Amino acid sequence: MADYPLKELDNRTPLQVANTENLDFLATHGMIGQVKTIPEGMPKGSDVAILSVLGYDPCKCYTGRGPLEAHALGINLAEDEIAFRCNLVTVKDGVLVDYSAGHISTDEAKILIKDLDNKVQGLRSAVHGLRFYPGVSYRHIFTINGDFEEVSCTPPHDITGKEFKGYLPNGMGSEILREIMDNSIKLLDRHEINQKREWEGKNPANMVWLWGQGKAPRLETFKQKFALDGAAISAVDLIKGIASFAGLDSISVPGTTGFYDTDYLAKARYALETIDRKDLVFVHVEAPDEAGHIGDIELKIKTIEDFDKKVVGTILNNISGDYRVLAMSDHHTPIGVRTHTSDPVPFVIYGLGVKPDSAKSFDEPQAKGSSTYLSEGHKLMDLFIKGKY
């Protein structure tokens, strides 16, 4: 939800404009600050940022986004196996029009991915062990045997509206990846699901985009690091995968989608139920990020307000006993650039033993004006749990 000042908002950010009485309450009664969740030179995404948020140094343990999401789907990678994040995207006249294929439904996507998997088995499969695995909406997994870690790939949300030819995988071993992506157009463009989507005025899922590759990482569990039992609530496979590697229980919540229509209240209710039996619950909401990617100012403001009222407010109004709350953005997704940046993000800690500072609200300028700044994001969890870093 973190952003830059926008001229459309009188040089304020969506977070400043949004009605966030609950986040503001945390800020005025707690400690606000900034934290750099994405180290310099590392990918600017939730994979790196969430590792930092949960107390893991991505410089030491990050291997790629693909293996984290693969783990959430129950895919156990062999030692020589590489997992790629696989987006279903929309391309037209050589331009990547939509990184999410109109946020295609999971049911439609599953059929497309399974058909691709059947077709790709005849493409050098004996040598490379190619496989497609269906995930949620436009987010899927592709696996291949071999050394592809040094291949350069570009996230599709970084090139929306651009000619994609210059952003295809490159480097030694990338030929097979480009061949697979090119062949996917030939299969998907004619697929009956896409013909129906176009007839309905929806963006077709007429290409796969491979990126975020890596081998399975090795993480010590959250309990080993912090002596606490924890759980995670998210609709996104990436978060579920990180949670699984960290030994956090992944709590399935009906009605959560990873999109604007997610059931915010259900996430809060399940968090309250879970905290009765766990030491810590991590609640992740994707909607403001999606609004940033499509560049919709009003929608981003609405998703922030929904998060504030339905998640933060519900938890604050119903939690009891001794507790602490950490609220934050994992990274910026500015409306103006429609992709992730590595700027430090605002955070606030409220609750037992936390001394209030002089913040008036929860937003980027208030956080930047604080004297609390963590240059290493993985140390924030120590501050949250132990009160020091």
C-alpha positions as CSV (number, residue, x, y, z in Angstrom):
1,M,0.0,0.0,0.0
2,A,3.0,2.3,0.2
3,D,3.2,4.8,-2.6
4,Y,4.5,8.2,-3.8
5,P,2.8,11.6,-3.6
6,L,0.4,12.0,-6.6
7,K,-0.6,15.3,-8.2
8,E,-4.1,13.9,-8.6
9,L,-4.2,13.8,-4.7
10,D,-2.7,17.2,-4.2
11,N,0.7,15.7,-3.8
12,R,-0.4,13.3,-1.1
13,T,-0.2,9.5,-1.2
14,P,-3.2,7.1,-1.3
15,L,-2.4,6.2,2.3
16,Q,-2.5,9.8,3.4
17,V,-5.9,10.3,1.6
18,A,-7.5,7.1,2.8
19,N,-9.7,7.0,5.9
20,T,-7.5,4.8,8.1
21,E,-8.7,5.5,11.7
22,N,-7.4,2.2,13.0
23,L,-3.9,2.5,11.5
24,D,-3.8,6.1,12.7
25,F,-4.8,4.8,16.2
26,L,-1.9,2.4,16.1
27,A,0.5,5.2,15.0
28,T,-0.7,7.8,17.7
29,H,-0.5,5.2,20.4
30,G,2.5,3.2,19.2
31,M,5.9,3.4,17.5
32,I,6.2,4.4,13.9
33,G,9.2,4.1,11.6
34,Q,10.7,3.0,8.3
35,V,12.3,-0.3,7.3
36,K,14.1,-1.3,4.2
37,T,12.7,-4.7,3.4
38,I,14.5,-5.1,0.0
39,P,18.3,-5.1,0.1
40,E,20.0,-3.2,-2.7
41,G,20.5,-5.3,-5.8
42,M,17.8,-7.9,-4.9
43,P,14.5,-8.4,-6.7
44,K,11.9,-5.8,-5.8
45,G,9.1,-8.1,-4.8
46,S,7.1,-9.7,-2.0
47,D,9.3,-12.8,-2.1
48,V,12.3,-10.9,-0.8
49,A,10.2,-8.4,1.3
50,I,8.2,-11.0,3.1
51,L,11.3,-13.0,4.0
52,S,12.6,-9.8,5.6
53,V,9.3,-9.1,7.4
54,L,9.4,-12.6,8.9
55,G,12.9,-12.1,10.2
56,Y,14.9,-13.9,7.5
57,D,17.9,-12.3,5.8
58,P,17.1,-12.6,2.1
59,C,20.8,-12.0,1.3
60,K,21.5,-15.4,2.9
61,C,18.4,-17.5,2.2
62,Y,16.7,-16.2,-1.0
63,T,17.0,-18.5,-4.0
64,G,14.0,-17.3,-6.2
65,R,10.3,-16.7,-6.1
66,G,9.4,-19.9,-8.0
67,P,10.5,-22.5,-5.4
68,L,8.6,-20.6,-2.7
69,E,5.3,-20.8,-4.6
70,A,6.0,-24.3,-5.7
71,H,6.4,-25.4,-2.1
72,A,2.9,-24.0,-1.3
73,L,1.5,-26.3,-4.1
74,G,3.1,-29.3,-2.5
75,I,5.8,-29.6,-5.2
76,N,9.0,-31.0,-3.7
77,L,11.9,-30.0,-6.0
78,A,14.7,-32.4,-6.7
79,E,18.2,-31.2,-6.2
80,D,18.7,-30.4,-9.9
81,E,15.2,-29.1,-10.5
82,I,14.4,-25.4,-11.0
83,A,10.9,-23.8,-10.4
84,F,9.7,-20.8,-12.3
85,R,6.8,-18.6,-11.5
86,C,4.5,-18.9,-14.6
87,N,2.0,-16.1,-15.3
88,L,-0.8,-16.4,-17.7
89,V,-0.6,-13.1,-19.6
90,T,-2.3,-11.3,-22.4
91,V,-0.3,-10.3,-25.5
92,K,-1.4,-8.4,-28.6
93,D,0.6,-7.3,-31.6
94,G,3.9,-8.0,-29.8
95,V,2.9,-6.0,-26.7
96,L,2.3,-7.5,-23.2
97,V,-1.1,-6.0,-22.5
98,D,-2.0,-7.6,-19.2
99,Y,0.3,-9.4,-16.7
100,S,-2.8,-11.2,-15.2
101,A,-4.9,-12.1,-18.3
102,G,-7.8,-10.1,-16.8
103,H,-7.3,-11.8,-13.5
104,I,-8.5,-15.0,-15.1
105,S,-10.5,-17.3,-12.9
106,T,-8.8,-20.3,-11.3
107,D,-11.1,-22.8,-12.9
108,E,-10.4,-21.4,-16.4
109,A,-6.7,-21.2,-15.7
110,K,-6.5,-24.7,-14.4
111,I,-7.8,-26.1,-17.7
112,L,-5.3,-24.0,-19.7
113,I,-2.3,-25.0,-17.6
114,K,-3.2,-28.7,-17.7
115,D,-3.6,-28.6,-21.5
116,L,-0.2,-26.9,-21.7
117,D,1.3,-29.6,-19.5
118,N,0.0,-32.3,-21.7
119,K,1.4,-30.6,-24.8
120,V,4.8,-29.7,-23.4
121,Q,5.6,-33.3,-22.6
122,G,6.6,-33.9,-26.2
123,L,9.0,-30.9,-26.2
124,R,12.4,-32.3,-25.1
125,S,10.7,-33.7,-22.0
126,A,13.0,-36.7,-21.7
127,V,16.0,-34.4,-21.2
128,H,14.5,-31.5,-19.3
129,G,11.6,-33.0,-17.3
130,L,9.3,-30.1,-18.1
131,R,6.1,-29.7,-16.1
132,F,3.4,-27.1,-15.6
133,Y,1.4,-27.0,-12.3
134,P,-1.8,-25.1,-11.8
135,G,-2.0,-22.5,-9.0
136,V,-4.5,-19.7,-8.4
137,S,-5.9,-17.3,-11.1
138,Y,-3.0,-16.1,-13.3
139,R,-0.2,-17.4,-10.9
140,H,1.2,-20.9,-11.7
141,I,4.4,-22.9,-11.6
142,F,6.7,-24.4,-14.3
143,T,9.6,-26.8,-13.4
144,I,12.5,-27.9,-15.4
145,N,15.7,-29.9,-14.8
146,G,19.1,-28.3,-15.3
147,D,21.1,-25.1,-14.7
148,F,18.8,-22.1,-15.3
149,E,19.6,-20.1,-12.2
150,E,21.8,-17.6,-14.2
151,V,19.2,-17.0,-16.9
152,S,17.9,-13.4,-16.8
153,C,14.1,-13.1,-16.6
154,T,11.8,-10.1,-16.3
155,P,8.7,-10.0,-14.1
156,P,5.7,-9.4,-16.5
157,H,4.2,-6.6,-14.3
158,D,7.4,-4.6,-15.0
159,I,6.7,-4.5,-18.7
160,T,2.9,-4.0,-19.0
161,G,2.2,-2.0,-22.2
162,K,5.7,-2.7,-23.7
163,E,6.9,-4.8,-26.6
164,F,7.8,-8.1,-24.9
165,K,10.4,-9.4,-27.4
166,G,13.2,-7.5,-25.7
167,Y,12.3,-8.8,-22.3
168,L,12.2,-12.6,-23.0
169,P,14.6,-14.8,-21.0
170,N,18.2,-14.5,-22.1
171,G,21.5,-16.0,-21.2
172,M,22.9,-19.5,-21.5
173,G,20.1,-22.1,-21.5
174,S,17.4,-19.6,-22.2
175,E,16.6,-21.0,-25.7
176,I,14.3,-23.7,-24.3
177,L,12.4,-21.2,-22.2
178,R,11.8,-18.9,-25.1
179,E,10.7,-21.8,-27.2
180,I,8.2,-22.9,-24.6
181,M,6.8,-19.3,-24.2
182,D,6.5,-19.0,-28.0
183,N,4.8,-22.3,-28.4
184,S,2.4,-21.4,-25.6
185,I,1.0,-18.6,-27.8
186,K,0.2,-21.0,-30.6
187,L,-1.7,-23.3,-28.3
188,L,-3.5,-20.8,-26.1
189,D,-4.5,-18.3,-28.8
190,R,-6.8,-20.9,-30.3
191,H,-8.0,-22.4,-27.1
192,E,-11.8,-22.4,-26.7
193,I,-11.6,-20.8,-23.2
194,N,-9.8,-17.8,-24.7
195,Q,-12.2,-17.6,-27.6
196,K,-15.0,-17.5,-25.1
197,R,-13.2,-14.8,-23.0
198,E,-12.7,-12.6,-26.1
199,W,-16.3,-13.0,-27.1
200,E,-17.2,-11.8,-23.5
201,G,-14.9,-8.8,-23.9
202,K,-12.3,-10.2,-21.4
203,N,-8.5,-10.4,-21.9
204,P,-7.5,-13.8,-23.2
205,A,-4.7,-15.8,-21.4
206,N,-2.8,-16.3,-24.7
207,M,0.8,-16.7,-23.4
208,V,2.7,-18.0,-20.5
209,W,5.5,-15.8,-19.0
210,L,8.3,-17.5,-17.1
211,W,10.3,-15.7,-14.4
212,G,11.4,-15.8,-10.7
213,Q,13.3,-19.1,-11.0
214,G,15.3,-20.9,-8.4
215,K,16.1,-24.0,-6.4
216,A,14.5,-25.0,-3.1
217,P,15.9,-22.8,-0.3
218,R,16.9,-23.9,3.2
219,L,15.3,-22.0,6.1
220,E,15.4,-22.6,9.8
221,T,11.9,-22.6,11.3
222,F,10.3,-19.5,12.8
223,K,10.2,-21.4,16.1
224,Q,13.9,-22.2,16.0
225,K,14.6,-18.5,15.3
226,F,12.2,-16.9,17.8
227,A,11.0,-19.7,20.1
228,L,7.4,-18.9,19.0
229,D,4.6,-20.9,17.3
230,G,3.1,-19.1,14.4
231,A,0.6,-19.2,11.6
232,A,0.0,-17.3,8.3
233,I,-3.2,-16.3,6.5
234,S,-3.0,-15.4,2.8
235,A,-4.6,-16.3,-0.5
236,V,-1.3,-16.1,-2.3
237,D,0.8,-19.2,-2.9
238,L,4.0,-17.2,-2.5
239,I,3.1,-16.4,1.2
240,K,1.9,-19.9,1.8
241,G,5.2,-21.2,0.5
242,I,7.3,-19.0,2.7
243,A,5.1,-19.9,5.6
244,S,5.6,-23.6,4.9
245,F,9.4,-23.3,4.7
246,A,9.4,-21.3,7.9
247,G,7.3,-23.9,9.7
248,L,4.3,-21.6,10.1
249,D,0.8,-23.2,9.8
250,S,-0.9,-22.0,6.7
251,I,-4.5,-21.2,7.6
252,S,-7.0,-21.6,4.7
253,V,-9.8,-19.0,4.8
254,P,-12.9,-19.4,2.6
255,G,-13.6,-16.4,0.4
256,T,-10.1,-15.1,0.2
257,T,-8.9,-14.5,-3.4
258,G,-5.7,-12.4,-3.4
259,F,-7.7,-9.7,-5.2
260,Y,-10.1,-6.8,-4.5
261,D,-13.0,-9.1,-3.8
262,T,-11.2,-11.0,-1.0
263,D,-13.1,-11.5,2.2
264,Y,-11.2,-9.1,4.5
265,L,-13.5,-9.8,7.5
266,A,-12.9,-13.5,7.2
267,K,-9.2,-13.0,7.4
268,A,-9.6,-11.0,10.6
269,R,-11.9,-13.5,12.2
270,Y,-9.6,-16.4,11.4
271,A,-6.7,-14.4,12.8
272,L,-8.5,-13.9,16.0
273,E,-9.4,-17.5,16.3
274,T,-5.8,-18.6,15.5
275,I,-4.2,-16.2,18.0
276,D,-6.0,-18.1,20.8
277,R,-3.7,-21.1,20.1
278,K,-0.7,-19.5,18.5
279,D,1.9,-17.0,19.6
280,L,1.9,-15.0,16.4
281,V,-0.4,-14.7,13.3
282,F,0.8,-13.2,10.1
283,V,-2.1,-11.7,8.0
284,H,-1.3,-10.8,4.4
285,V,-3.6,-8.7,2.1
286,E,-2.7,-8.5,-1.6
287,A,-5.4,-6.1,-2.8
288,P,-3.6,-2.7,-2.5
289,D,-0.6,-4.2,-4.5
290,E,-2.9,-5.2,-7.3
291,A,-4.5,-1.8,-7.4
292,G,-1.0,-0.3,-7.7
293,H,-0.1,-2.5,-10.6
294,I,-3.1,-1.4,-12.7
295,G,-2.6,2.2,-11.7
296,D,-6.1,2.8,-10.2
297,I,-5.9,5.5,-7.6
298,E,-9.5,5.3,-6.3
299,L,-9.3,1.5,-6.1
300,K,-6.0,1.7,-4.2
301,I,-7.6,4.1,-1.7
302,K,-10.6,1.8,-1.3
303,T,-8.4,-1.3,-0.7
304,I,-6.4,0.5,2.0
305,E,-9.7,1.6,3.7
306,D,-11.1,-2.0,3.5
307,F,-7.9,-3.3,5.0
308,D,-8.0,-0.7,7.8
309,K,-11.6,-1.1,8.7
310,K,-12.2,-4.8,8.1
311,V,-8.9,-6.3,9.1
312,V,-7.1,-3.9,11.5
313,G,-10.3,-2.6,13.0
314,T,-11.9,-6.0,13.5
315,I,-8.7,-7.3,15.2
316,L,-8.3,-4.3,17.5
317,N,-11.9,-4.3,18.5
318,N,-11.9,-8.0,19.4
319,I,-8.5,-8.9,20.7
320,S,-7.8,-9.1,24.4
321,G,-5.1,-9.8,26.9
322,D,-1.4,-8.8,26.5
323,Y,-0.5,-8.5,22.8
324,R,1.4,-6.5,20.2
325,V,0.4,-5.5,16.6
326,L,2.7,-4.8,13.8
327,A,1.1,-3.2,10.7
328,M,3.1,-2.4,7.6
329,S,3.5,-2.5,3.8
330,D,6.0,-5.1,2.6
331,H,7.1,-2.9,-0.4
332,H,6.0,0.1,-2.4
333,T,3.8,-0.4,-5.5
334,P,3.5,3.2,-6.7
335,I,0.6,4.1,-8.9
336,G,3.0,6.2,-11.1
337,V,5.2,3.3,-12.0
338,R,2.8,0.4,-11.6
339,T,5.4,-2.0,-10.3
340,H,7.5,-2.6,-7.2
341,T,10.2,-0.4,-5.8
342,S,12.8,-0.9,-3.1
343,D,12.1,2.3,-1.1
344,P,11.9,1.9,2.7
345,V,8.3,1.2,3.9
346,P,6.3,2.5,6.8
347,F,5.6,0.3,9.8
348,V,3.9,0.7,13.2
349,I,4.2,-1.4,16.4
350,Y,1.5,-1.0,19.1
351,G,0.7,-2.9,22.3
352,L,2.4,-4.3,25.4
353,G,5.5,-2.4,26.4
354,V,5.6,-0.1,23.3
355,K,6.1,3.5,24.1
356,P,4.1,6.0,22.0
357,D,6.0,8.5,19.9
358,S,4.8,11.8,18.4
359,A,3.2,10.5,15.1
360,K,-0.1,12.0,14.1
361,S,-1.1,9.3,11.6
362,F,0.1,6.2,9.7
363,D,1.5,7.2,6.4
364,E,4.8,7.6,4.5
365,P,5.7,11.2,5.6
366,Q,5.0,10.4,9.3
367,A,7.2,7.3,9.1
368,K,9.9,9.1,7.3
369,G,9.9,11.8,10.0
370,S,10.5,9.2,12.7
371,S,13.9,8.6,14.2
372,T,13.3,4.9,13.9
373,Y,14.9,3.5,10.7
374,L,16.0,-0.1,10.1
375,S,18.3,-0.5,7.2
376,E,18.2,-4.3,7.5
377,G,14.6,-5.5,7.2
378,H,15.0,-8.8,8.8
379,K,15.8,-7.1,12.1
380,L,12.2,-5.7,12.4
381,M,10.9,-9.0,13.8
382,D,13.4,-8.8,16.6
383,L,12.1,-5.3,17.4
384,F,8.6,-6.5,17.3
385,I,9.0,-9.5,19.5
386,K,11.9,-8.5,21.7
387,G,11.7,-4.7,21.7
388,K,15.2,-4.4,20.4
389,Y,17.3,-5.1,17.3
